[in-house]
């Protein structure tokens, strides 16, 4: 699975791993509230847990959209979550300079889907020695992600995983081709299904992204049944007031029920 991630717990449980947290660090309290609740659920269900949060949202549609509370302040909060709960933490990067900066605070650096072909960014991320999670571009086939993985490996870093997050379907929709999960697993890396961003409605006329949160459970169940090693989702105590991606987030109070169902599917489909 993700043997290279030393701080992660419950790796012998046979369960999928979970990458979850808020879309972005909104303040200095919310990340700890979310991480504590998710960790308690994951400990009970023996799900390996990775906390995620963006330190900055660099790819907003509109200039007046919330981008963050300040890079170093947000990165410090992400690191403190990892230290307080003794769990690995993940954040995304957008530039070569981001790679070196974020590597001082996070265990995993995530390459956004739009940037999965950016050679300089992949090399910069690889050179940090951190685990690299590359999201499959909405415009890229599952087979083609081999070349993104090769860029990291050929830069001397074998700690890499891939995340499926849907493919462009017309101008304002995405669709998940679940064949991509076994195809990318054949590359020899852990494969994650990003439920949250696969359910986005991008590029709406309003300049904000929407979503289909009513299908979170459907997509997550299908991903586990298709053999995804991990599930990525964003969660918030009140998605209606979240400052980014609230319309396709899972309410924190609904997380435990979903993870219980996914665990049962995992154990039935892939008994240890």
Secondary structure as a PSIPRED ss2 file (coil, helix, strand):
# PSIPRED VFORMAT (PSIPRED V4.0)

   1 X C   1.000  0.000  0.000
   2 X C   1.000  0.000  0.000
   3 X C   1.000  0.000  0.000
   4 X C   1.000  0.000  0.000
   5 X C   1.000  0.000  0.000
   6 X C   1.000  0.000  0.000
   7 X C   1.000  0.000  0.000
   8 X C   1.000  0.000  0.000
   9 X C   1.000  0.000  0.000
  10 X C   1.000  0.000  0.000
  11 X C   1.000  0.000  0.000
  12 X C   1.000  0.000  0.000
  13 X C   1.000  0.000  0.000
  14 X C   1.000  0.000  0.000
  15 X C   1.000  0.000  0.000
  16 X C   1.000  0.000  0.000
  17 X E   0.000  0.000  1.000
  18 X E   0.000  0.000  1.000
  19 X E   0.000  0.000  1.000
  20 X E   0.000  0.000  1.000
  21 X E   0.000  0.000  1.000
  22 X C   1.000  0.000  0.000
  23 X C   1.000  0.000  0.000
  24 X E   0.000  0.000  1.000
  25 X C   1.000  0.000  0.000
  26 X C   1.000  0.000  0.000
  27 X C   1.000  0.000  0.000
  28 X C   1.000  0.000  0.000
  29 X C   1.000  0.000  0.000
  30 X H   0.000  1.000  0.000
  31 X H   0.000  1.000  0.000
  32 X H   0.000  1.000  0.000
  33 X H   0.000  1.000  0.000
  34 X H   0.000  1.000  0.000
  35 X H   0.000  1.000  0.000
  36 X H   0.000  1.000  0.000
  37 X H   0.000  1.000  0.000
  38 X H   0.000  1.000  0.000
  39 X H   0.000  1.000  0.000
  40 X H   0.000  1.000  0.000
  41 X H   0.000  1.000  0.000
  42 X H   0.000  1.000  0.000
  43 X H   0.000  1.000  0.000
  44 X H   0.000  1.000  0.000
  45 X H   0.000  1.000  0.000
  46 X C   1.000  0.000  0.000
  47 X C   1.000  0.000  0.000
  48 X E   0.000  0.000  1.000
  49 X E   0.000  0.000  1.000
  50 X E   0.000  0.000  1.000
  51 X E   0.000  0.000  1.000
  52 X E   0.000  0.000  1.000
  53 X C   1.000  0.000  0.000
  54 X E   0.000  0.000  1.000
  55 X C   1.000  0.000  0.000
  56 X C   1.000  0.000  0.000
  57 X C   1.000  0.000  0.000
  58 X C   1.000  0.000  0.000
  59 X C   1.000  0.000  0.000
  60 X C   1.000  0.000  0.000
  61 X C   1.000  0.000  0.000
  62 X C   1.000  0.000  0.000
  63 X C   1.000  0.000  0.000
  64 X C   1.000  0.000  0.000
  65 X C   1.000  0.000  0.000
  66 X C   1.000  0.000  0.000
  67 X C   1.000  0.000  0.000
  68 X C   1.000  0.000  0.000
  69 X C   1.000  0.000  0.000
  70 X C   1.000  0.000  0.000
  71 X H   0.000  1.000  0.000
  72 X H   0.000  1.000  0.000
  73 X H   0.000  1.000  0.000
  74 X H   0.000  1.000  0.000
  75 X H   0.000  1.000  0.000
  76 X H   0.000  1.000  0.000
  77 X H   0.000  1.000  0.000
  78 X H   0.000  1.000  0.000
  79 X H   0.000  1.000  0.000
  80 X H   0.000  1.000  0.000
  81 X H   0.000  1.000  0.000
  82 X H   0.000  1.000  0.000
  83 X H   0.000  1.000  0.000
  84 X H   0.000  1.000  0.000
  85 X H   0.000  1.000  0.000
  86 X C   1.000  0.000  0.000
  87 X C   1.000  0.000  0.000
  88 X E   0.000  0.000  1.000
  89 X E   0.000  0.000  1.000
  90 X E   0.000  0.000  1.000
  91 X E   0.000  0.000  1.000
  92 X E   0.000  0.000  1.000
  93 X E   0.000  0.000  1.000
  94 X C   1.000  0.000  0.000
  95 X C   1.000  0.000  0.000
  96 X H   0.000  1.000  0.000
  97 X H   0.000  1.000  0.000
  98 X H   0.000  1.000  0.000
  99 X H   0.000  1.000  0.000
 100 X H   0.000  1.000  0.000
 101 X H   0.000  1.000  0.000
 102 X H   0.000  1.000  0.000
 103 X C   1.000  0.000  0.000
 104 X C   1.000  0.000  0.000
 105 X C   1.000  0.000  0.000
 106 X C   1.000  0.000  0.000
 107 X C   1.000  0.000  0.000
 108 X E   0.000  0.000  1.000
 109 X E   0.000  0.000  1.000
 110 X E   0.000  0.000  1.000
 111 X E   0.000  0.000  1.000
 112 X C   1.000  0.000  0.000
 113 X H   0.000  1.000  0.000
 114 X H   0.000  1.000  0.000
 115 X H   0.000  1.000  0.000
 116 X C   1.000  0.000  0.000
 117 X C   1.000  0.000  0.000
 118 X C   1.000  0.000  0.000
 119 X H   0.000  1.000  0.000
 120 X H   0.000  1.000  0.000
 121 X H   0.000  1.000  0.000
 122 X H   0.000  1.000  0.000
 123 X H   0.000  1.000  0.000
 124 X H   0.000  1.000  0.000
 125 X H   0.000  1.000  0.000
 126 X H   0.000  1.000  0.000
 127 X H   0.000  1.000  0.000
 128 X C   1.000  0.000  0.000
 129 X C   1.000  0.000  0.000
 130 X C   1.000  0.000  0.000
 131 X E   0.000  0.000  1.000
 132 X E   0.000  0.000  1.000
 133 X E   0.000  0.000  1.000
 134 X E   0.000  0.000  1.000
 135 X E   0.000  0.000  1.000
 136 X C   1.000  0.000  0.000
 137 X C   1.000  0.000  0.000
 138 X C   1.000  0.000  0.000
 139 X C   1.000  0.000  0.000
 140 X C   1.000  0.000  0.000
 141 X C   1.000  0.000  0.000
 142 X C   1.000  0.000  0.000
 143 X C   1.000  0.000  0.000
 144 X C   1.000  0.000  0.000
 145 X H   0.000  1.000  0.000
 146 X H   0.000  1.000  0.000
 147 X H   0.000  1.000  0.000
 148 X H   0.000  1.000  0.000
 149 X H   0.000  1.000  0.000
 150 X H   0.000  1.000  0.000
 151 X H   0.000  1.000  0.000
 152 X H   0.000  1.000  0.000
 153 X H   0.000  1.000  0.000
 154 X C   1.000  0.000  0.000
 155 X C   1.000  0.000  0.000
 156 X C   1.000  0.000  0.000
 157 X C   1.000  0.000  0.000
 158 X C   1.000  0.000  0.000
 159 X C   1.000  0.000  0.000
 160 X E   0.000  0.000  1.000
 161 X E   0.000  0.000  1.000
 162 X E   0.000  0.000  1.000
 163 X E   0.000  0.000  1.000
 164 X E   0.000  0.000  1.000
 165 X C   1.000  0.000  0.000
 166 X C   1.000  0.000  0.000
 167 X E   0.000  0.000  1.000
 168 X E   0.000  0.000  1.000
 169 X C   1.000  0.000  0.000
 170 X C   1.000  0.000  0.000
 171 X C   1.000  0.000  0.000
 172 X C   1.000  0.000  0.000
 173 X C   1.000  0.000  0.000
 174 X E   0.000  0.000  1.000
 175 X E   0.000  0.000  1.000
 176 X C   1.000  0.000  0.000
 177 X C   1.000  0.000  0.000
 178 X C   1.000  0.000  0.000
 179 X H   0.000  1.000  0.000
 180 X H   0.000  1.000  0.000
 181 X H   0.000  1.000  0.000
 182 X H   0.000  1.000  0.000
 183 X H   0.000  1.000  0.000
 184 X H   0.000  1.000  0.000
 185 X H   0.000  1.000  0.000
 186 X C   1.000  0.000  0.000
 187 X C   1.000  0.000  0.000
 188 X C   1.000  0.000  0.000
 189 X C   1.000  0.000  0.000
 190 X E   0.000  0.000  1.000
 191 X E   0.000  0.000  1.000
 192 X E   0.000  0.000  1.000
 193 X E   0.000  0.000  1.000
 194 X E   0.000  0.000  1.000
 195 X H   0.000  1.000  0.000
 196 X H   0.000  1.000  0.000
 197 X H   0.000  1.000  0.000
 198 X H   0.000  1.000  0.000
 199 X C   1.000  0.000  0.000
 200 X E   0.000  0.000  1.000
 201 X E   0.000  0.000  1.000
 202 X C   1.000  0.000  0.000
 203 X C   1.000  0.000  0.000
 204 X C   1.000  0.000  0.000
 205 X C   1.000  0.000  0.000
 206 X C   1.000  0.000  0.000
 207 X C   1.000  0.000  0.000
 208 X C   1.000  0.000  0.000
 209 X C   1.000  0.000  0.000
 210 X E   0.000  0.000  1.000
 211 X E   0.000  0.000  1.000
 212 X C   1.000  0.000  0.000
 213 X H   0.000  1.000  0.000
 214 X H   0.000  1.000  0.000
 215 X H   0.000  1.000  0.000
 216 X H   0.000  1.000  0.000
 217 X H   0.000  1.000  0.000
 218 X H   0.000  1.000  0.000
 219 X H   0.000  1.000  0.000
 220 X H   0.000  1.000  0.000
 221 X H   0.000  1.000  0.000
 222 X H   0.000  1.000  0.000
 223 X H   0.000  1.000  0.000
 224 X H   0.000  1.000  0.000
 225 X H   0.000  1.000  0.000
 226 X C   1.000  0.000  0.000
 227 X C   1.000  0.000  0.000
 228 X C   1.000  0.000  0.000
 229 X C   1.000  0.000  0.000
 230 X E   0.000  0.000  1.000
 231 X E   0.000  0.000  1.000
 232 X E   0.000  0.000  1.000
 233 X E   0.000  0.000  1.000
 234 X E   0.000  0.000  1.000
 235 X E   0.000  0.000  1.000
 236 X E   0.000  0.000  1.000
 237 X C   1.000  0.000  0.000
 238 X C   1.000  0.000  0.000
 239 X H   0.000  1.000  0.000
 240 X H   0.000  1.000  0.000
 241 X H   0.000  1.000  0.000
 242 X C   1.000  0.000  0.000
 243 X C   1.000  0.000  0.000
 244 X C   1.000  0.000  0.000
 245 X C   1.000  0.000  0.000
 246 X H   0.000  1.000  0.000
 247 X H   0.000  1.000  0.000
 248 X H   0.000  1.000  0.000
 249 X C   1.000  0.000  0.000
 250 X E   0.000  0.000  1.000
 251 X E   0.000  0.000  1.000
 252 X H   0.000  1.000  0.000
 253 X H   0.000  1.000  0.000
 254 X H   0.000  1.000  0.000
 255 X H   0.000  1.000  0.000
 256 X H   0.000  1.000  0.000
 257 X H   0.000  1.000  0.000
 258 X H   0.000  1.000  0.000
 259 X H   0.000  1.000  0.000
 260 X H   0.000  1.000  0.000
 261 X H   0.000  1.000  0.000
 262 X H   0.000  1.000  0.000
 263 X H   0.000  1.000  0.000
 264 X H   0.000  1.000  0.000
 265 X H   0.000  1.000  0.000
 266 X H   0.000  1.000  0.000
 267 X H   0.000  1.000  0.000
 268 X H   0.000  1.000  0.000
 269 X H   0.000  1.000  0.000
 270 X C   1.000  0.000  0.000
 271 X C   1.000  0.000  0.000
 272 X C   1.000  0.000  0.000
